[in-house]
Amino acid sequence: MVLGGRPARRAMRYFSIVARSRLPRGPQTMYFVLRMDKVNFVIPMAGLSRRFAEAGITRPKYMLEAGGRTLFEHSLASLPLNLPGRVVLVALAAHEAEFGVKAFIEGRMRLLAPGKSWELVLLAAPTRGQAETALAAEGAAPPSEGLAVYNIDTGFSSPALERRLADPAQRRDGVLGCFRLTARDPKWSFAAAGPDGAVTRTAEKEQISENALTGLYHFSRASDFYGAARRQIAAGQAVRGEFYIAPMYNELIAAGGKFVLDTAESLTPLGTPEDLERLRGAR
């Protein structure tokens, strides 16, 4: 951004620039208040939690507790929710009717981010994957604003994430959360990066690098996600029958998009009954 021919200084939250000019009637001060770009967080939570159902647990997994918190809290506490923007949660209407999802979210959001704007989108049926679920949030997350999709069953810690999302020079066209994985474990999504740190390729269930993805998928313009998701679904580009977000970045990279990684200091998987028991035993 340029004001008066000089680059505006970067700001982490919001900042003011004061420019002085002399007009015919005397000195006046003009204040330009620049607010940081919005980041709308989309949380897909419309799955059937098959592995939990097979273990006899019918309640949505994000309502389950481990380590003194629900999975919902573990997940959303990973995010810099003080950034401008809202939280859009996508869940099943059947779960709202049976378990009171809206009331559950209201209580947890008051604890996690008092005053934070949020919206619940209810689906009549499960979708064909995370990408299709997140696409249902389009009406609540404007295409011109930033968008970050995040899993409901993973927790992580990244002190650098807030600054990276807030700074256009650091986030480029989007940020992918990752953690280092040196062992052989191809169940994750992965990203490869070049010498400059820019992502060169992404893959689902294919271990192309040591950069396993946490499930945080950010786009500086939500329109990039909406367009890529629609094209992926229209082309039937599913992986094992599901539409994932990670592979969508390849199309955007091929079109000249620049994406960067944010490496988490720690990661807590919460997607299976075994993960929950492991966390419960560690506390």
SVG drawing of the C-alpha trace seen along z (x, -y; Angstrom):
<svg xmlns="http://www.w3.org/2000/svg" viewBox="-34 -31 52 81">
<polyline fill="none" stroke="black" stroke-width="0.4" points="0.0,0.0 1.3,-3.5 0.2,-6.8 1.7,-10.0 4.2,-8.1 5.8,-6.4 5.3,-2.8 3.0,-2.4 4.6,-0.7 3.5,2.8 1.2,3.2 0.4,6.3 -3.0,5.3 -3.9,1.8 -2.0,-1.4 -2.3,-5.0 -0.3,-7.1 -0.2,-10.9 0.5,-13.0 0.9,-16.8 0.1,-19.2 -0.3,-22.9 -3.5,-24.0 -4.5,-27.6 -6.2,-28.2 -3.5,-26.9 -1.9,-23.7 -4.1,-20.7 -3.4,-17.2 -5.0,-14.2 -5.3,-10.9 -5.4,-7.7 -6.4,-4.7 -5.5,-1.5 -7.0,1.7 -5.4,5.1 -6.9,7.4 -9.6,9.7 -9.0,13.4 -12.2,15.5 -11.6,18.9 -13.7,21.7 -14.0,24.9 -15.5,27.9 -17.2,30.1 -19.8,31.9 -18.2,35.4 -19.8,38.5 -16.7,39.4 -16.7,42.9 -13.9,44.2 -15.6,42.9 -18.9,44.4 -17.3,47.7 -16.0,47.4 -19.6,46.9 -19.3,43.1 -22.2,41.3 -21.7,37.8 -19.9,35.5 -16.2,35.9 -15.6,32.1 -17.8,32.3 -15.6,35.0 -13.2,34.0 -9.6,34.8 -7.0,33.0 -9.7,30.8 -11.0,29.4 -13.2,30.4 -11.7,31.2 -13.4,28.0 -11.4,26.0 -8.1,27.7 -8.6,27.0 -9.7,23.3 -7.3,22.4 -4.6,23.1 -5.7,20.2 -5.0,16.4 -8.6,15.6 -7.8,12.0 -7.2,11.2 -10.0,9.2 -12.6,11.5 -15.1,14.0 -15.3,17.8 -17.6,19.8 -18.4,23.3 -20.0,25.9 -21.9,28.7 -24.7,31.2 -28.3,30.1 -28.9,33.6 -26.2,32.9 -27.8,29.6 -31.2,31.3 -29.8,34.1 -26.9,32.5 -27.5,28.7 -24.5,27.7 -25.3,24.0 -25.6,23.8 -22.4,25.8 -20.5,23.4 -21.9,20.3 -20.6,21.6 -17.1,22.5 -16.7,19.3 -17.4,17.2 -14.5,18.9 -12.1,18.9 -12.8,15.5 -15.3,13.3 -17.0,10.9 -15.6,12.7 -18.1,12.8 -19.1,16.3 -21.7,18.0 -23.0,21.6 -23.8,23.1 -25.9,26.3 -25.8,28.9 -28.6,31.4 -26.2,34.2 -22.5,35.1 -20.4,33.8 -17.7,35.6 -14.8,34.1 -13.3,31.1 -13.1,29.0 -16.8,29.4 -17.7,28.7 -15.6,25.5 -17.2,24.4 -20.5,24.3 -19.2,21.3 -19.0,19.1 -22.0,17.0 -20.5,16.1 -16.9,15.4 -16.6,12.8 -14.4,13.7 -12.3,10.5 -11.2,11.3 -8.7,13.7 -9.8,17.3 -8.2,20.0 -9.7,23.5 -8.8,25.6 -9.5,29.1 -11.6,29.7 -9.5,32.6 -5.9,31.2 -4.2,28.9 -0.9,27.1 1.2,24.3 2.8,21.7 4.0,18.4 4.8,17.0 1.4,17.7 -0.4,14.5 2.4,12.2 2.6,14.2 -1.1,14.0 -1.1,10.3 1.8,9.3 1.1,9.3 4.8,9.6 5.1,12.7 1.9,14.5 2.1,13.9 -0.9,15.6 -1.5,17.9 0.0,19.9 0.0,23.7 0.5,24.9 3.1,27.7 5.2,29.7 8.3,31.7 7.8,35.4 10.9,37.5 9.3,40.9 7.5,42.8 3.8,41.9 1.9,41.1 -1.5,40.7 -1.0,36.9 -1.1,34.1 2.4,32.9 4.0,29.9 7.4,29.5 9.2,26.1 12.0,24.6 15.2,22.8 13.3,19.6 10.7,21.2 7.9,21.0 5.7,24.1 6.4,25.9 4.0,28.9 1.4,30.4 0.1,33.9 -2.5,35.9 -1.6,39.2 1.8,39.1 4.9,38.3 6.7,36.0 8.7,34.2 9.2,33.8 6.6,31.0 3.5,32.7 0.5,30.4 -1.4,29.5 -4.7,28.9 -4.4,25.1 -5.0,23.9 -4.9,20.2 -5.7,18.1 -5.1,14.4 -8.1,14.1 -11.0,16.4 -12.0,16.3 -8.8,18.4 -10.2,21.2 -13.7,21.0 -12.6,21.1 -10.1,23.9 -12.6,26.0 -15.3,25.7 -13.0,26.7 -11.6,29.7 -15.1,30.9 -16.3,30.4 -13.3,32.4 -13.9,35.2 -10.4,34.9 -11.0,36.8 -8.4,38.7 -9.8,42.0 -13.3,40.7 -12.9,37.4 -12.2,33.8 -9.2,32.5 -7.9,29.0 -4.1,29.6 -4.0,30.7 -5.9,27.6 -2.7,25.5 -1.0,27.2 -3.4,25.5 -2.8,22.1 1.0,22.5 0.9,23.4 -0.9,20.2 1.8,18.2 0.5,18.2 3.1,17.9 2.4,19.8 4.5,20.2 4.8,22.6 4.3,21.9 6.0,24.5 4.3,25.5 6.4,25.9 4.1,28.8 1.2,30.8 -1.5,32.8 -3.5,35.2 -7.1,35.7 -8.8,37.5 -9.2,41.0 -10.2,42.6 -6.6,43.7 -5.5,40.1 -7.9,39.0 -6.8,41.8 -3.2,40.8 -4.0,37.2 -6.0,38.2 -3.1,40.4 -0.6,37.6 -2.4,35.2"/>
</svg>
